[in-house]
Amino acid sequence: MSRIVILGGGPGGYEAALVAASLGAAVTLIDSDGVGGACVLTDCVPSKTLIATSETMTAMAAAPALGLGRRGVPAAQAIGTWDGSEPHLTPPDVLTIEAKRVNSRVRELAQAQSNDIEARLHREKVTVVHGKGRLVGPQAIETDQGEVFIGDVVLITTGAAPRVLPTAEPDGERILTWQQLYELPEVPEHLVVIGSGVTGAEFASAYRALGAAVTLVSSRERVLPGEDPDAAMVIEDVFRGRGIEVLNRSRAASVRRIGDGVLVELSDGRTVTGSHALMAVGSVPRTKGIGLGEVGVRLGSGGHVVVDRMSRTSVPGVYAAGDCTGVLPLASVAAMQGRIAMWHALGEAVTPLRLGTVSSNIFTEPEIATVGVTQRMKDTGAIAAEVVTLPLSRNPRAKMLGITDGFVKLFCRPGSGSVLGGVVVAPRASELILSISLAVANGLTSEQLAHTFSIYPSLSGSITEAARMMRAEDLFADFDDTL
């Protein structure tokens, strides 16, 4: 029987454990933070639970436009009781936030998810050891209780932690990482978000919907600089329309406490004050102090574990998965890396990790979902692609729901029409992207997508309509070539 020892209980670790156990291996999982890791306990699950509350607030903002108002008060009068300078926000006399209840729900749901995962591991006969561990040999991990576990295969899935700047050290009260937000007794009066990447944008969107004044400090030319530029432009316009102050090309030099608030000093000398500051300036792999270098595991310049598409490290028998590898900071990718590692180590047929088919989502309001080829790849000439973009405002279901922001974009291969990628900016884009992901993963063409039935009316109908637009453009191009 093969022996598997896994260090880290996040998605890469627990999914790997389940695969190895199903293949008959004896599996030991060593975890120091709680099964599920940061993803379940302090990052993904809590943040999306909080965002679920903010989404309800955002949805209620459309109530007057849909003819809804408070009982006994006409919708028009309900609007009049509220500051019309911020037309996209929910009137405070319609819904209010009880931060303690929201945060309590967040923590309870995260812990329940962790408990469910650990119970599943026990049912599958995985040995779960709670404690810190470090490599003391290529196939040996010692815990802080002095136990040594020997494995034929070792998997490292230690994840990542929020990056901390020496000039803006979190105190857990006013200067916060995203892992510390769920202890706040009240919604911040004015939240200054440092960093406009995915994490910063998501929390800026959520806390504005929850009623906080929000200032977003971005060192780049726009929010979400690594995302589709058209999608980022929509989100920035929505942010500004909802009253978020976006400070582009503004780098934070320091953040410090001033009484019951914070003072953010920008590198150009300007200052921003607020009640709280959220540091969303990236993350660092948790690879220090666990013996990787001592056994010869190669690390990249940023401290991440270098792996190939089979999750192998530079040391035979040692694999790695998840955020500690720096591949893509997504729970789905971590889980797949872990599965691939076990399939490969235990002699199963396995396909190397295919990043070109990975879909991802940003949980702003509206959401941004992407898969496959990007606008940047097309613009730089890395990939030849035809592009079609369909505004969501043309969709009948969107009109019924009062949705005005968003679009569907498709990238297709010239000639064959194979779907290479796509972008969806819409409420629940995370659900809508699946049909495009299926097309990308299975080599479907825009014509096949165009001939697929969609529900009328539905937001997903914009995907098949975009495919028909692409097909129409191809036909006209063929016609022009014959002239």
N, C-alpha and C positions, 0 to 999 in steps of 0.2 A: 504494500500500500504506500503510495506517494505521500510525503509529508509536506504540507504547505504552511509557511508562517508569513502572516501579513501584518505589517506595521502601519496602522492607521485605519480607522473605521468609517471613513467617508464613502461616497458613492463608488469610487474605484475599489476600495477595500471590501465593502460588504457585498457588492455585486460579484467580485472575484471569488469571495468566499463561497457564495451560493453556487457558482459554476463549478468550483473545485469539489465541493461536497457532492454535487449531483453526479460527478464523474468518479466518485468513490475514494477521493483523497481524504486523508486526515488533516483537518484544517484548524489552525490556531490563529485567532485574530487578536492583536494587541492594540488597545485603544486607550488614549489618555483623556479625551475630551467628552466622551459619550458617543455611543454608536450613532452613525449618521454624520458625525463630524461637524465641522463648521457649516457645511451646506444645510444640514437639517436644523442645527441648534442655534446658529447665530447669523447665518447669511441668507441663503436662498429661500428656505421655507418661511422664516420669520418676515423677511422683507416682502415676499409676495402675499403673505397673510395681511400685513399692514396695507399693502396696495389694494387688496380686495375691499377693504373698508373705504379707501380713498376713491376707488372706482364707483362705489355706490353714491358717494357724495357728488362725483362728477356727473353721473347719470341723472341725479336729481336736479342738477342745474338746468337740464333741458325741460323740466316739468312745465314751466309757464308756456314755453313754445309749443308744447303738446296739449295745451289747454287745461293743465292741472294747477290747482292752487289749494290753499288751506281751506278747510271746511268753513263755509259761511263767508269766505272772502274771495271775490272774483280774482282770477289769475292776474289780470291787469293791475288790480290794487295790490296784490301780493308783491308784484315787481316794484310797485311804487314805495313799499315799505323798506326797500333795500337799496344800498348805494349802487346806482346804475353805472358807476364808473368802472365796475368790474363785472360785466354782464355774463361771464362764463362761470362764475362761482355760485355756489349754493347759498341762498339767503340764510343767515344764521338763525332766523326765527322759524325756519322749516326743519333743519337738522342741525344738531350740535354734537360735538365730540366729547366723549368721556375718555380721556387718554388712559386712565388707569385700567378701565375695562378693556379697551382696545389692546393695550400692551399685555395685560393679563391673558387675554385670549391668544395673542401671538405666542407667548411663552408656553402656555399650556398645550397648544396645538403642536408646537415644535417638539416638546418633550414627549407627547403622545406618539408622534411619528417615530422618534428615536426608540421608544419602548416597543413599538410594533416591529421595527426592523430587528431589534435585538431578540425579540421573541421568535421571529422567523428564523434567525440564525440558530437559536437553540433547538428549534424543531428539526432543523436540517443537520443536527449533530456537530455544529461548529463550536469549538471551544473559544469562549470570549474571555479575554484577560484584561482587566481594567488596570492600567498603569502606563508609565512611560517606558519606552524601549530604545535600545541603540544596538547597532551592529557591532559584534565583537569578533566576527569572522564572516566570510562570504555567505555562509549558511547558518549563522548563529545570531540570535537576538537575545540580549539580556535586559530584563526589566529592572525598574528601580526598586523592586522587592528582592532582587538577587536571583530570580529564576532565569534559567537559560533554556531557550527553545531552539531546537535544531530542526532545520527543514531541508528537504532536497531542493526546494525552490523557496526563495524569499521575494516578497512583493512589498515595495515601499510606496505608501500612499499617504504621506503626511500632510498634504495640502499646502495652504498658504495662509498668511496673516496680513491684516491691514498694514500698509506702509506708514511708518511714523517719522515725521520730520523733526529734527532737533529744535527747530524754532517754533514748533507748534505741537508740543507734546500733549496728548489727550489727558484730561483729568477725570473723565467719567461723569462730570456734572455740567460743564458749559462747553468744553472742547471735547468733541466726541468722535470715535470711529463709528462706522455703521453697525458694529456689533454692540454698541453701548446705548443705542437709541431707545431700546425697549424697557429701560428702567426709568424713563422720564415720567414724572407725576403729571405733567401737563404738556399739551402741544406747545412747542416753542412759539413765543410771540413773534420773533424774527429770526429765522434760521439762515445763516450764511453758509452756503455749501461751497467748499473748496474743491474744485475738480469737476469738469463737465463731461467725463466719460460716462459709461453705462451706469455705474453706481450713483454718481452725482446727479445725473439726469433723472434717474428713477426716483430718488428721494426728494429731489426738488419738486417733481411733478406730484408726488404723493402728499408731501406736507403742505403744498399750496392748496390742494383740494381739501385737506383737513383743517384749513383755516389759518395757517401760519403765513406771515409775510416771508418771502424768500428772496434772497440775493444769491445768484449763481456766479461764482468767480471762475472764469475760463481763461487759461493761458493761451488758447488757440483762437483762430479766427471765427470759429463757430462752435456751438455745442456738438457733442458726439462727433469729434473730428475723424474718428476711424470708421464711421458708418457711411452708408450711401448718402451722397451730398443732397439729393432731392429730399430724402427722408429727414435728414438733419435740419434742413431748412423749414420743413413743415413743423417739426417739433419746436424749433426756436420761435417761429411765428406764433404757435399756440402758447408757448410759455409767456411771451411778451403780452399776448392778448389776455392772458389770465392774471396779469399783474406781477409776474416774476421779473425782477430786475436782472438782466443778463449783462455781465461785464466781460466782454470779449477782449482778447489780447491783454489780459490782466493777470499777472502772476503774483500769488501770495508770497510775501517774504517772511511773514511771521504772524502768529495768532497768539494772543495772550488775554488773560482775564482782566476785566476792569469792573470791579464791584459785582453786580448781578448780571453782567453781560460780558461781551467779548469785543476785542479790538483787532481787526484784521488789517495789517499793514501791507500794501501792495509794493511791488518792486519799483514803481515809478513815483513813490512818495504819497500816493493817495491812501486814504484809510476808509474802512467800512466798519460800522458798528452793528451789533445785533445782540440778541439775548443768548444765542447758542451758535456754535460753529460745528459743522460736520466736515471731517477730513475724509475726502474721497479721492485720494491721490495714488491709487493703485495698491498692489499687494506684493508681498515678497514670499518666495517659497520657504517652507519650513524644513530646511535641510541642514541647518547648523547643529552641531552637537549630537548627532546620531550615528557617528562613525562611518559615514559614507567615504570620506577621503581616505581613512585608515585602511579600508579594504579595497581601495582602488576604483571606486565608482566615480566616473568622470562627471564633473559639474560644469555647467556653462558659465559665462561671464556674470550672469545675474544670479548665480547660485542655484539654478534649477538643475535637476537630474537630466542628463542627456540620454534620450531613448530613441530607438528606431520605431518603425511602424508596427512592430510586433511587441512593443513595450519592453524590449530588452535593453539593459544598461551595458556598460563596458565590461562588466564582470559576469562570466557565465553563471547561470542559475539565479541571478539577481535581476528582477524586473521592477519597473516603476510605473505608476499611473496617477493621473489627476493633476491638480494645480501645481504640485511640486515639480512636474516635468516641464511646465511652461508651454505646453502644446496649444491648448485652447482652454480658457477658464470656464468650462461649462460642465455641469454635472453629467450631462448625457455623454460627453466625450470621456470624462473620467471613468464612468461606468463601462463604456465600450473598451477603453484601454485595459481596464482590469479584467474584463471577460476575455479579451484577446490574449492577454498574458497567460491566463490559465489554460485556454484552449491550446495555445502553442506549447506551453511547458508540459502539458499532459498528453501531447501527441495527437490532438484532434485536428481535423481539417479546419483551416482558419484563413480568412481574408485579411490582409493588412489594413490598418486604419485608413479610411478614405475621407480626408478632410473636405474634399470637394462636394460631398453629399451631406455635410453637417448643417442642420438648420439651427438658427439661434434667434433669440427674441429679446427685445428691450421693453420692459414693462412700464413705460411711460403711458400717458393717456393723450393721444392714441398710442398703441403699441407699434413697434417696428419689428417685423420678422423678415429674415433673409435666409437664402440658401444658395449655394453654388457660386457661379460667376458674379462678379461685382462690377459696378460702374467704373471703378478705378482700373480693373483689368482691361476693360474695353478701351477706355480712354488712353491708356499707356500702350496699347497695341499688343498686350500680352495674350489676349484672346480675341479672335474675330467673332463678333456677335452683332445681331440685329436686335434693336430694343424697341419696345412699345410700352407706353405709359398711359394708363386709364385713370382719370380722377374719380375718386369714390363719390363725389358729389353727383355724378351721372347715374349712380345706382339707385333704382327705385326703393329698395329696402332701406338704404341709407337715408333717403329723403323722408321716409316714414318715421325713422328713428331720430330724425333731427341731426344726423351726422353730416358735417360739411368738410371736415379735414381728412385727408388721406388719399391714397392711390394704390393701384396695383401695377407693378412693372415686371415685364418678362424679358429675359435674354435668351435668344435662340441662335442656333448655328446657321449661318448662311447656307442656302442650298437645301440641306436635309430638313431644316426646321426643328432639329432636336432641341428640347428645352435644356438650357445650360444653367439657368439660375433665375431667381426672382426676388422681388421685394414687395412686401405688403405693409402698408401703413394704415391701420384701422383699429377700432376696438376689437379685441380678441384676435389680433393678427396671429398670435401664437397658435390658434386653432386653424385659421384660414391657410396658413403656409403649407399644411400637410399635403394638399393636392399637388402643389408645385414641387415639394420635396419628393413625392412619389414619382413625378415625371422626370426629375433630374436623376434620381437613383436608378430608374429603369429605362432610361434612354427614350422616353416618349417624345413625340413631336408635337409642335403647336397644333397641327391638324388633328391629331388624336385628342388633344385636350379640347380643341374647339368643338369636336363632335361628341363630347361627353355631356350628358344631361346634367344640368344644375337646377336646383329648386328656383321657382319664380314665385314671389320675389325673395332674394337672398343676397347677402353680401358676397358669398362665394360665387354668385353669378358673374361678378366682375372679373374673375379669373378666366372663365370660359369666354367671356366677351373680349378680354384682352387677347386671348389666343386667336379668336376670330379676326380681330384687328390685325394681328401679325400675319395671319394667313392671307387676308385681303391685300396687305402690302406686298407680300410675296407674289401674289397673282398679278398685281399691277406692274411689279418689277419685271416679271416674265413677259408681260404684254409689251412693255416699253422696249425690251430687248429685241422684239421681233420687228420693230419699226425701222 
